[in-house]
Amino acid sequence: MARKSVSKKSNPFANAPVENPLQLGGIETSVLDNGPGRGVRVAWVNTGAGLRYKVLIDRGLDILDAEFLGQSLTWHSLTGPVAPSHAYHRGLEWLRGFYGGLLVSCGPLNTGAPFTEDGVEWSLHGTHSHTPAILETIENPEPANGKLEMKLTGLIRTARVFNPNIELRRTISSTLGESAIHIHDRFVNRGNQAAPFAWLLHINFGYPLIEPGASVYCYQGKVSPIGDKSAAWFRKGNDFRTAPKPLESHRGTGEFCTYVDPPADARGMVAVGVVNKKRGFALKIEYPKKQFPRLINWQHWGPDGSYTGALEPSIEGVEGRPKDRQRGWHRELQPGQVSEHRCSITATTDRKEIDRLLKMSK
């Protein structure tokens, strides 16, 4: 990826009276030293525009904390960012390490419910979340030289002797002075046989971004609920986009989930998000529809703090590969084949941007 440079005329930091650019923003790495996440490498990214987020290097370069103007954007479970382990690659054990966070990536061989196929057990949401990255580069901004971009790039390998062998090169980047995160995932099948391929970005929200009665999901398009309880919730005439009061029916495993088929604009891009109307801030998600043909809206309105939800751009479904095969959603990567996927997450208080998102909530 080429360096992003700007002219002095368009560089708001060109004449900033600072010696160290990290005073304005940038990337700093550290290691967690307490609790179940002890030893996990992390990278704190400060955009210098009110958005700050923590990348978990040893959890597939996913994102835990994310805050905007001092307000949390996401939900944290009590598991915390546990250290990666193959013990979580069975059945539903993935949930023991599901820290919530802004981004948990699922795949790359399977997403959704666990299943058994040809005598092989496949666990919930795949193995990516518990695979450490090989960190390749960290680049910090140099505003005095016209470079405002900051980024980190790493390799995450899903590898096994005799296949499958999928290599992901992930780059996470931001621009100094802009409150956005850009994710670029480039997959290649390094094996010598076709490999199943599934990818889902579990983008999670929590208080105060998600707040009862104040927050709304912003998307349009046909909804296809998963299961009878979800069908009753996502029915026509019910305001399923507005965050309700905590629901007793969502204690434990209670949830609502639906597929969404959002429209793309003239560029082929999808824009969806969440707005807190009372607090006046929002999170917008943008991605090419060809790269993520499906979107899932997960809602879990549990009482006593288990109150969260997600928007999940995805290649396949969340009911297991056998179901995806039935409806023609299953994909494979041939030896040497490349598949690229991009997604941007932007935090904003801009009134015009919020109004554009709110038009999608009706």
C-alpha positions in Angstrom: 0.0 0.0 0.0 1.4 3.4 -1.0 2.2 6.0 1.5 -0.5 8.6 2.0 1.0 12.1 1.7 -0.7 15.5 1.8 0.4 18.9 0.8 1.3 21.5 3.4 -1.8 23.4 2.3 -4.1 20.5 3.2 -2.1 19.4 6.2 -3.6 20.9 9.4 -0.6 19.7 11.4 2.2 21.1 9.1 3.1 23.9 11.5 2.1 22.2 14.8 4.7 23.3 17.5 5.6 19.8 18.6 8.8 17.8 18.6 7.4 14.3 18.9 4.5 13.5 16.5 3.1 11.0 19.0 1.9 14.1 20.9 -0.7 14.5 18.2 -1.5 10.8 17.6 0.0 7.5 16.4 0.6 3.9 17.4 2.2 2.6 20.6 2.6 -1.1 21.5 2.6 -2.8 24.9 1.9 -6.1 26.6 -0.9 -6.9 29.0 0.5 -8.0 32.3 -2.5 -9.0 34.5 -5.4 -11.4 34.4 -6.4 -14.0 31.8 -4.9 -11.8 29.0 -1.5 -11.6 30.5 1.2 -11.7 27.8 -1.1 -10.5 25.0 0.5 -8.0 22.7 -1.5 -4.9 22.0 -1.2 -1.7 20.0 -3.0 1.5 21.0 -4.0 3.7 18.1 -4.7 7.4 18.7 -6.1 9.2 15.6 -5.8 12.7 17.1 -9.5 13.3 16.3 -11.1 11.9 19.4 -11.1 8.3 18.3 -8.7 5.9 20.2 -8.7 2.1 19.9 -6.8 -0.9 21.0 -5.6 -3.6 18.5 -5.0 -7.1 20.0 -2.0 -8.3 18.0 -2.2 -11.8 19.5 -6.0 -12.1 18.8 -5.8 -11.9 15.0 -5.3 -8.1 14.9 -8.8 -7.5 16.0 -10.0 -4.5 18.1 -11.0 -4.5 21.8 -11.4 -1.0 23.2 -12.7 1.9 21.1 -13.7 5.3 22.5 -14.7 8.5 20.8 -14.5 11.8 22.6 -14.2 9.9 25.9 -17.3 7.7 25.3 -17.1 4.0 24.7 -18.4 2.7 21.4 -18.4 -1.0 22.3 -19.4 -3.7 24.7 -17.0 -5.7 26.9 -17.8 -9.1 28.2 -16.5 -10.4 31.5 -14.1 -12.9 29.7 -11.8 -10.0 28.8 -9.1 -10.5 26.2 -8.0 -13.9 27.2 -4.7 -15.2 25.8 -5.1 -17.2 22.6 -5.6 -21.0 22.9 -6.6 -23.9 20.7 -8.8 -25.0 23.6 -11.4 -22.5 22.3 -11.6 -24.3 18.9 -14.3 -26.8 19.9 -18.0 -26.5 19.9 -19.2 -23.3 21.6 -16.0 -22.8 23.5 -15.3 -19.7 21.4 -17.7 -17.9 23.7 -15.3 -18.3 26.6 -12.9 -15.9 24.8 -15.5 -13.6 23.2 -14.4 -10.3 24.8 -16.9 -8.3 22.8 -14.8 -5.3 21.7 -15.3 -3.3 18.5 -14.2 -6.0 16.1 -14.0 -9.8 16.4 -13.3 -11.4 13.0 -14.7 -14.9 12.3 -13.4 -17.5 9.9 -11.5 -18.0 7.7 -12.7 -21.6 7.1 -16.1 -21.3 8.7 -18.4 -18.9 10.4 -21.5 -19.2 12.5 -22.8 -22.3 14.4 -20.7 -25.3 15.0 -21.2 -28.4 12.9 -19.7 -31.8 11.9 -18.9 -32.5 8.3 -17.2 -35.6 6.9 -16.3 -36.6 10.4 -14.6 -33.3 11.2 -15.8 -31.0 14.0 -16.0 -27.3 13.2 -16.3 -24.8 16.1 -18.4 -21.7 16.5 -17.0 -18.8 14.3 -13.8 -20.5 13.4 -10.2 -20.1 14.6 -9.1 -16.6 13.6 -9.8 -15.0 17.0 -7.4 -17.2 18.8 -4.5 -16.9 16.2 -1.7 -14.6 17.0 -0.4 -12.3 14.2 3.1 -12.1 12.9 3.6 -8.3 13.1 5.3 -7.1 9.9 5.2 -3.3 10.1 4.1 -0.3 12.2 4.1 3.1 10.5 3.5 6.3 12.4 2.5 9.7 11.0 5.1 12.3 10.1 3.0 15.5 9.8 6.1 17.7 9.2 6.8 15.6 6.1 3.2 15.5 4.9 2.5 11.9 6.1 -0.6 11.7 8.1 -1.4 8.0 7.8 -0.7 5.5 10.6 -1.0 1.7 10.1 0.0 -1.7 11.3 0.2 -4.8 9.1 0.5 -8.4 10.1 0.2 -12.0 8.9 -2.4 -14.4 10.4 -2.0 -18.0 9.2 -4.6 -20.7 9.5 -2.2 -23.5 8.8 -2.1 -27.3 8.9 0.1 -29.9 7.4 -1.7 -31.5 4.4 -4.0 -28.4 4.2 -6.0 -26.2 4.5 -3.5 -23.3 4.6 -5.0 -19.8 4.4 -2.8 -16.8 4.8 -4.3 -13.4 5.8 -2.4 -10.2 5.5 -4.3 -7.6 7.5 -3.6 -3.8 7.5 -5.4 -1.6 10.0 -4.9 2.1 9.3 -6.1 5.6 10.3 -5.3 9.1 9.3 -4.2 11.7 11.8 -7.0 14.2 12.3 -9.8 11.7 11.1 -11.9 9.6 13.4 -12.0 6.5 11.1 -10.6 3.0 11.1 -9.8 1.3 7.8 -9.4 -2.5 7.6 -7.9 -4.2 4.6 -7.9 -8.0 4.6 -6.0 -9.9 1.8 -6.4 -13.7 1.8 -4.5 -16.2 -0.3 -4.8 -20.0 -0.3 -1.2 -21.1 0.2 -2.2 -24.8 0.1 -2.3 -27.0 -3.0 -6.0 -27.9 -2.6 -9.2 -26.0 -2.6 -10.1 -24.7 0.8 -13.5 -23.6 2.3 -13.6 -19.9 2.8 -15.8 -17.8 5.1 -15.3 -14.4 6.6 -17.4 -12.3 9.0 -16.6 -9.0 10.8 -18.4 -9.1 14.2 -18.7 -5.3 14.9 -20.1 -4.9 18.4 -21.7 -2.0 20.1 -22.4 -1.1 23.8 -23.3 1.6 26.2 -23.3 4.6 25.8 -23.4 4.2 22.0 -26.2 1.7 22.5 -28.7 3.1 25.1 -32.3 2.1 25.7 -34.8 4.3 23.8 -32.0 6.6 22.5 -30.2 4.5 20.0 -31.2 3.1 16.6 -29.7 0.7 14.1 -29.5 2.4 10.7 -29.9 0.2 7.7 -32.4 -0.5 4.9 -33.2 -3.5 2.8 -35.0 -6.8 3.1 -34.7 -8.6 6.5 -34.7 -12.4 6.8 -35.0 -13.4 10.5 -33.3 -16.5 11.8 -35.8 -18.5 13.9 -39.3 -18.0 15.1 -38.5 -15.6 18.0 -36.5 -13.4 15.7 -39.3 -13.5 13.0 -41.7 -12.1 15.6 -39.3 -9.3 16.5 -38.2 -8.3 13.0 -41.8 -8.3 11.7 -43.3 -5.4 9.7 -44.8 -2.8 12.0 -42.4 -3.5 14.9 -39.7 -0.9 15.6 -36.9 -3.5 15.6 -34.2 -0.9 14.9 -34.6 1.1 18.2 -32.8 -0.2 21.3 -35.5 -1.3 23.8 -35.4 -1.5 27.5 -33.6 -4.7 28.7 -35.7 -7.8 28.1 -36.2 -10.5 30.6 -36.5 -13.0 27.7 -32.8 -12.2 26.9 -31.4 -13.4 30.1 -28.8 -16.1 29.3 -28.8 -17.0 25.6 -31.8 -14.8 24.5 -31.2 -13.0 21.3 -32.7 -11.7 18.0 -30.8 -12.2 14.7 -31.6 -11.5 11.1 -30.0 -11.3 7.7 -30.2 -7.9 6.0 -29.9 -7.2 2.3 -28.9 -3.5 2.3 -28.8 -1.6 -1.0 -25.4 -0.4 -2.4 -24.8 3.0 -3.9 -23.5 3.8 -7.3 -20.0 2.9 -6.3 -21.2 -0.5 -5.0 -20.7 0.6 -1.4 -23.0 -0.2 1.6 -23.3 2.2 4.5 -25.0 1.2 7.7 -24.5 2.2 11.3 -25.8 3.1 14.8 -26.9 6.5 16.1 -27.4 7.6 19.7 -29.9 10.4 19.1 -29.8 11.7 22.7 -26.1 12.0 22.9 -25.6 13.1 19.3 -22.9 10.7 18.1 -22.8 7.8 15.7 -20.8 5.0 14.3 -20.9 4.4 10.5 -19.7 1.2 8.7 -18.9 1.2 5.0 -17.9 -1.7 2.8 -18.2 -3.0 -0.8 -21.2 -5.2 -1.2 -19.4 -7.5 -3.6 -16.9 -8.3 -0.9 -19.5 -8.8 1.8 -22.7 -9.9 0.1 -24.5 -10.4 3.4 -25.1 -8.4 6.6 -26.3 -9.8 9.9 -27.9 -7.7 12.7 -27.5 -9.4 16.1 -29.4 -8.0 19.1 -29.0 -9.2 22.7 -30.9 -6.9 25.1 -30.0 -8.8 28.3 -30.7 -7.2 31.7 -28.0 -6.5 34.3 -25.4 -5.3 31.8 -25.5 -8.0 29.1 -26.9 -5.4 26.7 -25.3 -5.4 23.3 -25.6 -6.0 19.6 -23.7 -6.1 16.3 -23.7 -5.4 12.6 -21.8 -8.1 10.8 -20.7 -7.8 7.2 -20.2 -11.4 6.0 -19.5 -13.7 3.1 -21.5 -16.7 4.3 -24.2 -17.2 6.9 -24.2 -17.9 10.6 -26.1 -21.2 10.7 -23.2 -23.5 9.7 -21.7 -24.6 6.4 -24.2 -27.4 5.7 -27.0 -24.7 5.6 -24.8 -22.5 3.4 -24.3 -25.3 0.9 -28.0 -25.8 0.7 -28.7 -22.2 -0.3 -25.6 -21.7 -2.5 -23.7 -19.4 -0.2 -20.7 -21.6 0.4 -17.4 -20.4 -1.1 -14.0 -22.0 -1.7 -10.5 -20.6 -2.4 -8.6 -22.4 -5.1 -4.8 -22.9 -4.7 -3.1 -19.5 -5.1 -6.4 -17.7 -5.3 -6.6 -14.2 -3.6 -9.7 -12.6 -2.0 -9.6 -9.0 -0.7 -12.0 -7.4 1.7 -12.2 -3.8 3.0 -14.3 -2.1 5.7 -14.2 1.3 7.3 -15.6 2.2 10.7 -16.1 6.0 11.4 -17.2 7.7 14.6 -18.9 11.1 14.1 -20.8 13.9 15.6 -21.4 15.6 12.3 -25.1 16.5 12.1 -25.4 16.0 8.3 -23.8 12.5 8.5 -26.0 11.6 11.4 -29.1 12.7 9.5 -28.0 10.6 6.5 -27.8 7.6 8.8 -31.1 8.2 10.5 -32.9 8.2 7.1 -31.9 4.5 6.9 -33.6 3.8 10.3 -37.2 4.3 8.9 
